[in-house]
Amino acid sequence: MSDRTRDVLLFAILLAVVASAPAIPDGMALFVGIVAVLLGTVAFLATVTPAGFGRVVPEEE
């Protein structure tokens, strides 16, 4: 899975959580929101290193 595809999927999940938040109880909405933010943060940190932050990497690397 490419980075762009992964980012689009994570963003879609986040939008789905935000859209469904009024339909689910407050406690569950908060839990699902926190889990979505944690998953997004972990996915971001797993793909970024301090040396590579903000650097465009060519396809052949």
Sequence and secondary structure as in RCSB ss.txt:
>XXXX:A:sequence
MSDRTRDVLLFAILLAVVASAPAIPDGMALFVGIVAVLLGTVAFLATVTPAGFGRVVPEEE
>XXXX:A:secstr
  HHHHHHHHHHHHHHHHHHGGGS HHHHHHHHHHHHHHHHHHHHHH  TTTTT    TT 
